[in-house]
């Protein structure tokens, strides 16, 4: 799950530093790990399917899928994004929409 989350974040926030992407991906995986049993099972099945697809078809296919409103698969990417975006702007409020840092970063969490 971490690598797919990192891939989606790299596409959505091209200027977000790699270390920040890793921190966000680790946070998302931690949060997904505490989902209730049936939901966790469903997310794990979808994540495993996407990981296999990525290994067979490559990153570009996963990125294209992440932008499609497909049942269940689209919801998986929406879950990754909602957790990621909230963490990014809560932790680093001066983050720009492309993932860069706004000029005034005083008082920002590190």
URTAZI-V871507 format. One record per residue. N is the residue number from 0. RES is the residue in one letter. SS is DSSP state (~ for helix, > for strand, _ for the rest). PHI is phi as a letter, one per 30 degrees, with the letter a starting at -180 (999 if undefined). PSI is psi in degrees with one decimal (none if undefined). Layout:
N,RES,SS,PHI,PSI  N,RES,SS,PHI,PSI
This chain:
0,X,_,999,-36.1  1,X,~,d,-44.6  2,X,~,d,-35.3  3,X,~,d,-41.5  4,X,~,d,-43.9  5,X,~,d,-40.3  6,X,~,d,-45.9  7,X,~,d,-42.0  8,X,~,d,-39.6  9,X,~,d,-34.6  10,X,~,d,-42.6  11,X,~,d,-35.0  12,X,_,b,75.2  13,X,_,d,-23.1  14,X,_,c,0.4  15,X,_,d,128.2  16,X,_,d,145.7  17,X,~,e,-38.5  18,X,~,d,-36.6  19,X,~,d,-40.0  20,X,~,e,-42.0  21,X,~,d,-42.8  22,X,~,d,-45.1  23,X,~,d,-44.6  24,X,~,d,-42.3  25,X,~,d,-40.0  26,X,~,d,-46.5  27,X,~,d,-45.9  28,X,~,d,-39.6  29,X,~,d,-45.0  30,X,~,d,-39.2  31,X,~,d,-26.5  32,X,_,d,-16.2  33,X,_,c,15.6  34,X,_,d,154.6  35,X,_,e,151.5  36,X,~,e,-60.1  37,X,~,d,-38.3  38,X,~,d,-40.8  39,X,~,d,-40.2  40,X,~,d,-46.0  41,X,~,d,-45.1  42,X,~,d,-39.8  43,X,~,d,-41.0  44,X,~,d,-46.3  45,X,~,d,-43.8  46,X,~,d,-39.9  47,X,~,d,-40.9  48,X,~,d,-43.4  49,X,~,d,-37.1  50,X,~,d,-41.0  51,X,~,d,-44.8  52,X,~,e,-41.6  53,X,~,d,-41.4  54,X,~,d,-28.2  55,X,~,d,-47.9  56,X,~,c,-18.4  57,X,_,j,171.9  58,X,~,d,-39.2  59,X,~,d,-34.1  60,X,~,d,-41.3  61,X,~,d,-41.4  62,X,~,d,-44.5  63,X,~,d,-42.0  64,X,~,d,-36.4  65,X,~,d,-17.0  66,X,_,c,4.5  67,X,_,c,140.3  68,X,_,d,54.2  69,X,_,d,145.8  70,X,_,e,140.3  71,X,_,i,-55.0  72,X,~,d,-44.3  73,X,~,d,-36.9  74,X,~,d,-33.9  75,X,~,d,-48.0  76,X,~,d,-34.8  77,X,~,d,-38.6  78,X,~,d,-47.0  79,X,~,e,-45.9  80,X,~,d,-42.6  81,X,~,d,-43.1  82,X,~,d,-42.1  83,X,~,d,-50.1  84,X,~,d,-44.4  85,X,~,d,-42.9  86,X,~,d,-44.2  87,X,~,e,-52.9  88,X,~,d,-17.1  89,X,~,d,-38.9  90,X,~,d,-41.7  91,X,_,b,78.0  92,X,_,d,-19.5  93,X,_,d,12.4  94,X,>,d,133.8  95,X,_,d,167.3  96,X,_,d,-17.7  97,X,_,c,-1.0  98,X,_,j,-3.3  99,X,_,d,-179.3  100,X,>,c,127.9  101,X,_,d,154.1  102,X,_,e,-38.2  103,X,_,c,98.1  104,X,_,c,18.0  105,X,_,d,135.8  106,X,_,i,7.8  107,X,_,d,143.7  108,X,_,d,150.7  109,X,_,c,none
